[in-house]
Amino acid sequence: LMKVFFSGNVSPNQSIAMLQKFIAGCQAYLEELSRTPESISQYGQSVEPYQALYWKLTADFGNSFMEMCIAWAQRCIAKLEPLV
């Protein structure tokens, strides 16, 4: 967010590129998270079901947060594009 806050000192094209890179990073993280349910299923067999539920809740937060970050960055890009 600090980069975005101070992005008024660079061109809109540079800001868009920065946000696109941020989106790519978030998408890569989502790709990693997509393997989490399989891990939870595998390791969840060694604990009580309610314990594995907390792992699922945590993974859900990570997934939701990354999706929110991507949507936010896309909205930012849409607002910057008319300035290019």
Buried (B, 14 or more C-beta within 10 A) or exposed (E): EEEBEEBEEEEBEEBBEBBEEBBEBBEEBBEEBEEBBEEBEEEBEEEEEEEBEEBBEEBEEBBEBBEEBBEBBEEBBEEBEEEE
